[in-house]
Amino acid sequence: MNTSRIRRPALLLLAAGTMLMSTPVAVGEQQSSEKIVYEAYAETVPLDPDTVAPPAIVPSSSQFADAFQEGINIYELSAVTPERITEADLSARQRFGNIHPGPRRVGIVRKIEPVPLSGESSLPTKLENGKSVWTQAIRSPGALGIRLHFANFDVGTGSLLVYARTTGGLVTLDPFSEQGPQRKRDFWTASLPGDTVFIEVMGANEPRFEIAEIVHFDRDPTGFQEDRTEDNEAVLNCHLDVMCYGEPPVDATARKATGKMNFASGGESYVCTGTLLSDHDSETRVPHFLTAAHCVSTQAEVDTLMVTWLWQKDSCNGTLPDPATLPTNVGGTLLTTTDENDMTFIRLAGDLPPGTGLAGWTTETGLDEAVGIHHPGGSWKRVVFLSGVGACPGCLCKDPTDFDYYDMDDGLVEGGASGSGVFNYSGQLAGQLYGRCSDTSDPDDMTCSNIDSYWAVYGEFEETHPLISYWLNIGGTMHVDRNNTTPPWIGSPAHPFFTVSQANNAAWDSLRIKIHAGDYPETLRIDKNLTLIASGGTVRIGQ
């Protein structure tokens, strides 16, 4: 039963049934001589070759000659000054002064002043069917791309489109309706190329929304390219194309599970890298995402998060896709974060796009051989080959119970790789990148010729696992069994909740609640999108 409105059932009957959605994830525990190693194996999100892509959305306003008029409904910000760029670079260096190389700054958050733009400032065009189209545009001169922050959003039964015009045609985001994603009324969009974003709303009633701020990309958010330099930094020719290596050592699912992050924080916008993780629920695929705490560590930052998938070549030394066509997830819920091993764990909003994957993981530490998969500078996906060095090699020397050190044998990490995963040759994640260090050289002066003077530093997943095991055990399904009268009640298969109300109170949108057969004489108030499933017989809820 799917519910999206408040319900107060007198008696709810559920017939027994299950909903299998994926191939089971293999999960196990291995007893070593010193400790228990917890682990899980990977799962892919398959591409269906028979799936027909939906037709491209063509905004109605793109057909109107006078839908956007200078001085009427095109709002142009002032140009970003060189002083503002210098100020943003200084802010980034100060913020990440102890982390090398740290996230790469790619944009600036610009306030819409003196008051936010609103739906009232849109230009209406009456249609023959009785509906209207409201249009407006925002231009930030010199921007290589733009993201919008909507607030107080409510377009009712209408539909809002955001799009850009490029030499290759229109780039259109999926439409927004009602009160926006997760009905939050406040959200960020994915990025659109160029310096101008067009907005149209089609509906019967005037739309309500505000645009309080934007991200202005003053640097290419898709990263360094081979034929250019940036910030006086030459593109390093020792980066290794991840598509040029098979299994082992480079696991295909770990590669698919690696995404490029863009987020806003402190008035600037940055890129990092993160990894999707598998969980213990074999019937769902939840976008659990691991990255570094020095990238994002607050819910406000996670609200701005955009993760881009499959930013990689189509084959070894092959062709890159158009970044504007790649799937994304925007926003999410911060589940936990800690500075102890520089970890942040997030449940991303939305569904996992086909072609991505959920990486396996292990609490094993100090791998002898490993690979790191990352997006250097936000660029397309690369790999670095690593060998463990055991104790701290003499630089940085963070707590050895929280961090592992590796030689970079081939390839290297640099800005934008922060938060990326380190994997064993079975494709299991063992930690996320903190940075690199050296005991003899400037940490920010690594080149292809002096890699031997540097080490890569990764926060250990062994320290992460106890903090996130609750969500890994539940996955996308909470369990309820009235026969379980002994706490702890946490909703996992081993420790199900005693009542449906307990599960409902702990639930989040899109969760499944699997209820063991029996009578549950209780009253529920459900105001989230949930799926209730009876298991082993009939479930009766209510008086």
FENBEL-V341478 format. One record per run of one state. SS is the DSSP state (helix for helix, strand for strand, loop for the rest). FROM is the first residue (numbers start at 1). LEN is the number of residues. If there is no record, write none. Layout:
# FENBEL-V341478
SS_FROM_LEN ; SS_FROM_LEN
This chain:
# FENBEL-V341478
loop_1_1 ; strand_2_2 ; loop_4_7 ; strand_11_4 ; loop_15_1 ; strand_16_1 ; loop_17_10 ; strand_27_5 ; loop_32_4 ; strand_36_5 ; loop_41_2 ; strand_43_2 ; loop_45_15 ; helix_60_4 ; loop_64_6 ; strand_70_1 ; loop_71_3 ; strand_74_4 ; loop_78_4 ; helix_82_14 ; loop_96_8 ; strand_104_8 ; loop_112_5 ; strand_117_2 ; helix_119_3 ; loop_122_1 ; strand_123_4 ; loop_127_5 ; strand_132_9 ; loop_141_4 ; strand_145_10 ; loop_155_4 ; strand_159_8 ; loop_167_2 ; strand_169_4 ; loop_173_3 ; strand_176_2 ; loop_178_3 ; helix_181_3 ; loop_184_3 ; strand_187_2 ; loop_189_3 ; strand_192_2 ; loop_194_2 ; strand_196_8 ; loop_204_4 ; strand_208_10 ; loop_218_12 ; strand_230_1 ; loop_231_2 ; strand_233_1 ; loop_234_6 ; strand_240_2 ; helix_242_3 ; loop_245_7 ; helix_252_5 ; loop_257_1 ; strand_258_8 ; loop_266_2 ; strand_268_10 ; loop_278_10 ; strand_288_4 ; loop_292_7 ; helix_299_5 ; loop_304_2 ; strand_306_3 ; loop_309_4 ; strand_313_1 ; loop_314_6 ; strand_320_1 ; loop_321_2 ; helix_323_3 ; loop_326_2 ; strand_328_3 ; loop_331_1 ; strand_332_7 ; loop_339_4 ; strand_343_6 ; loop_349_8 ; strand_357_6 ; loop_363_6 ; strand_369_6 ; loop_375_1 ; helix_376_3 ; loop_379_3 ; strand_382_7 ; loop_389_14 ; strand_403_8 ; loop_411_10 ; strand_421_3 ; loop_424_4 ; strand_428_10 ; loop_438_13 ; helix_451_3 ; loop_454_1 ; strand_455_6 ; helix_461_14 ; loop_475_2 ; strand_477_4 ; loop_481_16 ; strand_497_1 ; loop_498_2 ; helix_500_7 ; loop_507_4 ; strand_511_10 ; loop_521_9 ; strand_530_13 ; loop_543_1
